[in-house]
Amino acid sequence: MGEKKSIGLWSAVSIGVGGMVGAGIFSILGTACQIGGNAVYLSFVIAGIVALFSTYSYAKLGAKYPSAGGPVEFLVRSFGSGILSGGFNILLWIGYILALSLYARAFAAYALTFFPDAPSMLLNIFATGIILLFVFVNFIGSKAVGRSELFIVTIKVGILVLFAIAGFFFIKPELLSPSRFPPVNNILFAAAIVFLAYEGFGLITNAAEDMKDPAKTLPRALYLSVFIVIMIYVGVSLAVIGNLPLPEIVRAKDYALAEAAKPFLGSIGFTIIAIAALFSTASAINATLYGGANVSYIIAKEGELPKYFEKKVWGRGIEGLFITAGLVILFANLFDLSKIAMVGSASFLLVYAAVNIGHLRLRKETHGNLILIWLAIIGNLVSFSILVRYLLSHSLLTLVFLMIILFFSFTGEWLYRKCTKREIKVRKNV
């Protein structure tokens, strides 16, 4: 019983903040600046607003149906035991795998800055090692996840806040001038891309069964974590573009935050931000691995992966953790995930749109506000359309990869059901 009540409000908030403030602000910021220019902070605000609208549905649904499955549970309850819910559940799991792989690569890249003469193979060693470390942490149990996440998040948020505050004192107003803003389309394209930096809020719902009083704790944790992250992203992005000319940001886009610290903190600033990047990406892995493992387990439990995946390991249902981690290590070591991050963003936008559409079907049970639900649906679908339009013009191969992922998710689900005749089992109300 104690294990089920092990995650309180601030541990839950830390899981959400940890899942969001990870590779997003460190790896995506440079690319976002390249597209959104000196108005990139507006892109973070727009993406944050889209995330907030979806947060409303997650809060309502999570409070009504607390489950380790989070959005998986919501989709099954909304659409029933069908290919639609199954396909979106698989798409969500793939999204987590892509995000985790990106975080692992980002952690490895920042770790490598401390070993400038090291062989490139060390990048793969770091990426694999950080995943294995948090497999062990997650194996210990949910209490270890909450405690370790709270510790890591406190350090990284403190460093980022100090960076933003210090940067404000050295901002060059001309670098932020609206006269230098790019076209509105670019700002919207950047917003669609940086949505990936917010997807982690949904991880809080995966911890609902381990929360103390989820009906109260879950909504508070969701809203708090998204508001905190919006403020962090806006503050940090303002400090970056206000201190570093755009060409220099683009030139150093893989480590834009660290480079932006040099004008006012010198070389020590670069090191401090690199350390913050290590903490941030590590905590994102910690939180996302916890949620992603739970997602893969609940998918197996409810009937969407082969029964072998339900096999107990040492008497505990943690096989989802091992399966997820194994696939993440494979992706992190074999693929370049810089552009695949866009596929991750698109995947989460579609899944969140599906959750909100499902909320419409359950609105009488959750007493949800119709206007807020529709705003969330529109925000997600418009953002997805904007991202597809950008990929069509700038990265056709990435768009093809996205189409393959979508085809695999739904066709794979259809084929598996046809072969096994297995159905999803919707649980009774908690």
C-alpha positions as CSV (number, residue, x, y, z in Angstrom):
1,M,0.0,0.0,0.0
2,G,2.9,2.4,0.9
3,E,4.3,2.0,-2.6
4,K,1.0,3.0,-4.2
5,K,1.0,6.1,-2.1
6,S,4.6,7.0,-2.6
7,I,4.4,10.0,-5.1
8,G,3.2,13.3,-3.6
9,L,2.5,16.6,-5.3
10,W,6.1,17.9,-5.8
11,S,7.4,14.4,-6.8
12,A,4.7,14.4,-9.4
13,V,5.5,17.9,-10.5
14,S,9.2,16.9,-10.8
15,I,8.3,14.0,-13.0
16,G,6.5,16.4,-15.4
17,V,9.1,19.1,-15.3
18,G,11.8,16.5,-15.7
19,G,10.1,15.0,-18.7
20,M,9.7,18.4,-20.3
21,V,12.9,20.3,-19.4
22,G,15.2,17.8,-20.9
23,A,16.7,17.5,-24.3
24,G,14.1,19.9,-25.6
25,I,15.6,23.2,-24.4
26,F,19.1,22.0,-25.0
27,S,18.9,20.2,-28.3
28,I,15.9,21.7,-30.0
29,L,16.6,25.4,-29.1
30,G,19.3,25.8,-31.7
31,T,17.1,24.4,-34.5
32,A,14.1,26.4,-33.2
33,C,16.2,29.6,-33.3
34,Q,17.3,28.8,-36.8
35,I,13.6,28.7,-37.9
36,G,11.9,31.1,-35.4
37,G,14.8,33.6,-35.3
38,N,14.7,36.2,-32.4
39,A,11.0,35.5,-31.9
40,V,11.6,31.9,-30.8
41,Y,10.4,32.8,-27.3
42,L,7.0,33.4,-28.9
43,S,7.2,29.9,-30.4
44,F,7.7,28.5,-26.9
45,V,4.7,30.5,-25.6
46,I,2.5,29.3,-28.5
47,A,3.5,25.6,-28.0
48,G,3.0,26.0,-24.3
49,I,-0.5,27.3,-24.7
50,V,-1.3,24.3,-27.0
51,A,0.1,22.0,-24.2
52,L,-2.0,23.8,-21.6
53,F,-5.2,23.2,-23.4
54,S,-4.3,19.5,-23.6
55,T,-3.4,19.6,-19.9
56,Y,-7.0,20.3,-19.1
57,S,-8.2,17.0,-20.7
58,Y,-5.3,15.1,-19.1
59,A,-6.2,16.5,-15.7
60,K,-9.9,15.7,-16.0
61,L,-9.4,12.2,-17.4
62,G,-6.5,11.4,-15.1
63,A,-8.5,12.4,-12.0
64,K,-11.5,10.3,-13.2
65,Y,-9.4,7.2,-14.3
66,P,-6.1,7.1,-12.4
67,S,-4.0,4.4,-14.0
68,A,-0.4,3.5,-14.8
69,G,-1.4,3.6,-18.4
70,G,-2.2,7.3,-18.5
71,P,-3.2,8.2,-22.0
72,V,-3.4,4.5,-23.0
73,E,-6.2,4.1,-20.5
74,F,-8.0,7.3,-21.7
75,L,-7.9,6.1,-25.3
76,V,-9.3,2.7,-24.5
77,R,-12.1,4.1,-22.5
78,S,-12.9,6.7,-25.2
79,F,-12.7,4.5,-28.3
80,G,-13.1,1.0,-26.9
81,S,-11.3,-2.2,-27.9
82,G,-10.6,-1.3,-31.5
83,I,-7.8,-0.7,-34.0
84,L,-8.1,3.1,-33.5
85,S,-7.2,3.0,-29.8
86,G,-4.6,0.3,-30.4
87,G,-2.9,2.2,-33.2
88,F,-2.7,5.4,-31.1
89,N,-1.3,3.5,-28.1
90,I,1.5,2.0,-30.3
91,L,2.1,5.4,-31.8
92,L,2.5,6.8,-28.2
93,W,4.9,4.1,-27.3
94,I,7.0,4.8,-30.4
95,G,6.9,8.5,-29.5
96,Y,8.4,7.7,-26.1
97,I,11.1,5.6,-27.7
98,L,12.1,8.4,-30.1
99,A,12.1,11.0,-27.3
100,L,14.2,8.8,-25.0
101,S,16.7,8.1,-27.8
102,L,17.0,11.8,-28.5
103,Y,17.6,12.5,-24.8
104,A,20.2,9.8,-24.6
105,R,22.1,11.2,-27.6
106,A,21.8,14.7,-26.2
107,F,23.2,13.5,-22.8
108,A,26.1,11.8,-24.6
109,A,26.9,14.9,-26.7
110,Y,27.1,17.2,-23.7
111,A,29.1,14.6,-21.8
112,L,31.5,14.4,-24.7
113,T,32.3,18.1,-24.4
114,F,34.3,17.2,-21.2
115,F,36.4,14.8,-23.3
116,P,37.3,16.8,-26.4
117,D,40.0,14.3,-27.6
118,A,38.0,11.2,-26.9
119,P,37.0,8.8,-29.7
120,S,33.5,9.1,-31.2
121,M,32.7,5.7,-29.9
122,L,32.5,7.2,-26.4
123,L,29.3,9.0,-27.6
124,N,27.6,5.5,-27.9
125,I,29.0,4.4,-24.6
126,F,27.6,7.4,-22.8
127,A,24.2,7.1,-24.5
128,T,23.9,3.4,-23.6
129,G,25.3,3.9,-20.1
130,I,22.8,6.6,-19.1
131,I,19.9,4.4,-20.2
132,L,21.2,1.4,-18.2
133,L,21.7,3.6,-15.2
134,F,18.0,4.7,-15.1
135,V,16.8,1.2,-15.9
136,F,18.4,0.3,-12.5
137,V,16.8,3.4,-10.8
138,N,13.3,2.5,-12.3
139,F,13.8,-1.1,-11.3
140,I,14.0,-0.2,-7.7
141,G,10.5,1.2,-7.8
142,S,8.3,4.3,-8.1
143,K,9.5,5.8,-4.8
144,A,13.1,5.9,-6.2
145,V,11.9,7.5,-9.4
146,G,10.1,10.3,-7.5
147,R,13.0,10.9,-5.1
148,S,15.7,10.9,-7.7
149,E,13.6,13.0,-10.1
150,L,13.0,15.6,-7.4
151,F,16.7,15.9,-6.6
152,I,17.8,16.1,-10.3
153,V,15.0,18.6,-11.2
154,T,15.9,20.9,-8.3
155,I,19.5,21.2,-9.5
156,K,18.8,21.7,-13.2
157,V,15.9,24.1,-12.7
158,G,18.0,26.1,-10.3
159,I,20.9,26.4,-12.8
160,L,18.5,27.4,-15.7
161,V,16.7,30.0,-13.6
162,L,20.1,31.5,-12.6
163,F,21.2,31.5,-16.2
164,A,18.0,33.3,-17.3
165,I,18.2,35.9,-14.5
166,A,21.9,36.6,-15.1
167,G,21.4,36.8,-18.8
168,F,18.7,39.5,-18.5
169,F,21.3,41.9,-17.0
170,F,23.4,41.6,-20.2
171,I,20.6,41.5,-22.9
172,K,21.2,43.7,-25.9
173,P,17.8,45.2,-26.8
174,E,18.6,45.4,-30.5
175,L,18.9,41.6,-30.7
176,L,15.3,41.3,-29.5
177,S,13.9,44.0,-31.8
178,P,10.5,43.1,-33.5
179,S,12.0,44.6,-36.7
180,R,14.2,41.5,-36.8
181,F,11.3,39.0,-36.4
182,P,11.0,36.3,-39.1
183,P,7.7,35.8,-41.1
184,V,4.8,34.6,-38.9
185,N,4.9,31.2,-40.6
186,N,8.4,30.6,-39.3
187,I,7.3,31.4,-35.7
188,L,4.5,28.9,-36.1
189,F,6.8,26.2,-37.7
190,A,9.1,26.6,-34.7
191,A,6.2,26.3,-32.3
192,A,5.2,23.0,-33.9
193,I,8.7,21.7,-33.6
194,V,9.2,22.8,-29.9
195,F,6.0,21.1,-28.9
196,L,8.2,18.0,-28.3
197,A,9.8,20.0,-25.5
198,Y,6.4,20.0,-23.7
199,E,5.2,16.5,-24.3
200,G,6.6,15.3,-21.0
201,F,3.6,16.6,-19.0
202,G,1.6,13.5,-20.0
203,L,4.1,11.4,-18.0
204,I,2.5,12.6,-14.8
205,T,-0.7,10.6,-15.6
206,N,1.4,7.4,-15.8
207,A,2.2,7.9,-12.1
208,A,-1.5,8.4,-11.0
209,E,-1.8,4.9,-9.4
210,D,1.2,5.7,-7.2
211,M,-0.1,9.1,-6.1
212,K,-1.5,10.3,-2.8
213,D,-5.1,11.4,-3.6
214,P,-4.8,11.5,-7.4
215,A,-8.1,13.3,-7.9
216,K,-6.4,16.4,-6.3
217,T,-2.7,15.8,-6.8
218,L,-2.8,15.0,-10.5
219,P,-4.5,18.2,-11.8
220,R,-2.4,20.4,-9.6
221,A,0.8,18.6,-10.7
222,L,-0.1,18.9,-14.4
223,Y,-0.9,22.7,-14.3
224,L,2.0,23.5,-12.1
225,S,4.5,21.6,-14.2
226,V,3.4,23.2,-17.5
227,F,3.3,26.8,-16.1
228,I,6.8,26.3,-14.5
229,V,8.2,25.0,-17.8
230,I,6.7,27.8,-19.9
231,M,8.4,30.3,-17.7
232,I,11.7,28.5,-17.8
233,Y,11.6,28.1,-21.6
234,V,10.7,31.8,-22.2
235,G,13.2,33.1,-19.8
236,V,16.0,30.9,-21.1
237,S,15.2,31.6,-24.8
238,L,15.1,35.4,-24.1
239,A,18.5,35.2,-22.4
240,V,20.0,33.3,-25.3
241,I,18.7,35.4,-28.2
242,G,19.3,38.6,-26.2
243,N,23.0,37.8,-25.7
244,L,24.1,36.0,-28.9
245,P,23.5,37.2,-32.5
246,L,21.4,34.7,-34.5
247,P,24.2,33.6,-36.8
248,E,26.3,32.6,-33.8
249,I,23.4,30.7,-32.3
250,V,22.9,28.8,-35.6
251,R,26.6,28.1,-35.9
252,A,26.6,26.6,-32.4
253,K,23.0,25.2,-32.5
254,D,24.0,21.8,-30.8
255,Y,25.2,23.7,-27.7
256,A,23.5,27.1,-28.1
257,L,22.7,27.5,-24.4
258,A,26.3,26.9,-23.4
259,E,27.6,29.2,-26.1
260,A,25.1,32.0,-25.0
261,A,26.5,31.9,-21.5
262,K,30.0,32.9,-22.6
263,P,29.2,36.7,-23.2
264,F,28.3,37.2,-19.5
265,L,29.7,34.2,-17.7
266,G,32.8,33.4,-19.7
267,S,34.2,29.8,-20.1
268,I,32.9,28.9,-16.6
269,G,29.4,29.6,-17.9
270,F,29.9,27.1,-20.7
271,T,30.8,24.5,-18.2
272,I,27.9,25.3,-15.9
273,I,25.4,25.0,-18.7
274,A,26.9,21.8,-20.0
275,I,26.5,20.4,-16.5
276,A,22.9,21.6,-16.4
277,A,22.4,19.9,-19.8
278,L,23.6,16.6,-18.3
279,F,21.2,16.9,-15.4
280,S,18.3,17.9,-17.6
281,T,18.7,15.2,-20.2
282,A,19.3,12.6,-17.4
283,S,16.1,13.6,-15.6
284,A,14.1,13.5,-18.9
285,I,15.4,10.0,-19.4
286,N,14.4,9.1,-15.8
287,A,10.9,10.5,-16.1
288,T,10.2,9.3,-19.6
289,L,11.6,5.8,-19.0
290,Y,9.2,5.5,-16.1
291,G,6.2,6.6,-18.1
292,G,7.3,4.8,-21.3
293,A,7.9,1.5,-19.4
294,N,4.4,1.8,-17.8
295,V,2.9,2.5,-21.2
296,S,4.5,-0.5,-22.8
297,Y,3.4,-2.7,-19.9
298,I,-0.2,-1.5,-19.9
299,I,-0.3,-2.0,-23.7
300,A,0.8,-5.6,-23.2
301,K,-1.6,-6.0,-20.3
302,E,-4.6,-4.7,-22.2
303,G,-3.8,-6.8,-25.3
304,E,-1.8,-5.0,-27.9
305,L,1.7,-6.6,-27.7
306,P,2.4,-10.3,-27.7
307,K,1.6,-12.2,-24.5
308,Y,5.4,-12.8,-24.0
309,F,5.8,-9.2,-23.1
310,E,3.5,-9.8,-20.1
311,K,5.9,-12.3,-18.6
312,K,6.9,-11.4,-15.0
313,V,10.5,-10.7,-14.3
314,W,11.6,-11.8,-10.8
315,G,8.0,-11.8,-9.8
316,R,7.4,-8.2,-10.8
317,G,5.6,-6.7,-13.9
318,I,8.6,-4.6,-15.1
319,E,9.2,-6.3,-18.5
320,G,8.0,-3.1,-20.2
321,L,10.9,-1.3,-18.7
322,F,13.4,-3.7,-20.2
323,I,11.7,-3.8,-23.6
324,T,11.5,-0.1,-23.8
325,A,15.1,0.4,-22.7
326,G,16.4,-2.2,-25.2
327,L,14.7,-0.4,-28.1
328,V,15.9,3.0,-26.9
329,I,19.5,1.8,-26.8
330,L,19.1,0.3,-30.3
331,F,17.8,3.6,-31.7
332,A,20.2,5.8,-29.8
333,N,23.2,3.9,-31.2
334,L,22.1,3.3,-34.8
335,F,20.2,6.4,-35.9
336,D,20.7,10.1,-36.2
337,L,17.8,11.5,-34.3
338,S,18.1,15.3,-34.9
339,K,15.4,15.4,-37.6
340,I,13.5,12.4,-36.1
341,A,12.8,14.7,-33.2
342,M,10.2,16.3,-35.6
343,V,8.6,12.9,-36.0
344,G,8.4,12.6,-32.2
345,S,6.7,16.0,-32.0
346,A,4.2,15.1,-34.8
347,S,3.5,11.8,-33.1
348,F,2.7,13.4,-29.7
349,L,0.5,16.1,-31.4
350,L,-1.6,13.3,-33.0
351,V,-1.9,11.3,-29.8
352,Y,-2.8,14.3,-27.7
353,A,-5.4,15.3,-30.3
354,A,-6.9,11.8,-30.1
355,V,-7.0,12.0,-26.3
356,N,-8.9,15.3,-26.5
357,I,-11.3,13.9,-29.1
358,G,-11.8,10.9,-26.8
359,H,-12.5,13.4,-24.0
360,L,-15.5,14.6,-26.0
361,R,-17.0,11.1,-25.8
362,L,-16.4,11.0,-22.0
363,R,-17.4,14.6,-21.2
364,K,-20.5,13.6,-19.2
365,E,-18.4,11.5,-16.9
366,T,-15.6,14.0,-16.4
367,H,-17.8,17.2,-16.5
368,G,-15.3,18.7,-18.9
369,N,-15.7,22.1,-20.5
370,L,-16.7,21.8,-24.1
371,I,-14.9,25.0,-25.3
372,L,-11.6,24.1,-23.7
373,I,-11.7,20.6,-25.1
374,W,-12.3,21.9,-28.6
375,L,-9.6,24.5,-28.3
376,A,-7.2,21.6,-27.4
377,I,-8.3,19.6,-30.4
378,I,-7.9,22.5,-32.8
379,G,-4.5,23.5,-31.3
380,N,-3.1,20.0,-31.7
381,L,-4.4,19.4,-35.2
382,V,-3.4,22.9,-36.5
383,S,0.1,22.4,-35.0
384,F,0.4,19.0,-36.7
385,S,-0.7,20.5,-40.0
386,I,1.9,23.3,-39.7
387,L,4.6,20.7,-39.0
388,V,3.7,18.5,-41.9
389,R,3.7,21.6,-44.2
390,Y,7.2,22.5,-43.0
391,L,8.5,18.9,-43.5
392,L,7.0,18.9,-47.0
393,S,9.0,21.9,-47.9
394,H,12.2,21.3,-46.0
395,S,12.6,17.6,-45.1
396,L,10.7,15.2,-47.3
397,L,12.6,12.1,-46.0
398,T,11.5,13.0,-42.4
399,L,7.9,13.2,-43.6
400,V,8.2,9.8,-45.3
401,F,9.5,8.4,-42.0
402,L,6.5,9.9,-40.2
403,M,4.1,8.3,-42.7
404,I,5.9,4.9,-42.2
405,I,5.5,5.2,-38.4
406,L,1.8,6.0,-38.7
407,F,1.3,3.1,-41.2
408,F,3.1,0.7,-38.9
409,S,1.2,1.7,-35.8
410,F,-2.2,1.1,-37.3
411,T,-1.5,-1.6,-39.8
412,G,0.6,-3.5,-37.3
413,E,-2.2,-3.3,-34.7
414,W,-4.7,-4.6,-37.3
415,L,-2.5,-7.5,-38.4
416,Y,-1.7,-8.5,-34.8
417,R,-5.4,-8.5,-33.9
418,K,-6.3,-10.5,-37.0
419,C,-3.7,-13.1,-36.2
420,T,-4.4,-13.4,-32.5
421,K,-8.1,-12.5,-32.1
422,R,-7.0,-10.7,-28.9
423,E,-9.1,-7.8,-27.6
424,I,-8.2,-5.0,-25.3
425,K,-9.8,-5.5,-21.8
426,V,-11.1,-2.2,-20.4
427,R,-10.7,-2.1,-16.6
428,K,-13.6,-1.3,-14.3
429,N,-13.7,2.2,-12.8
430,V,-11.1,2.8,-10.1
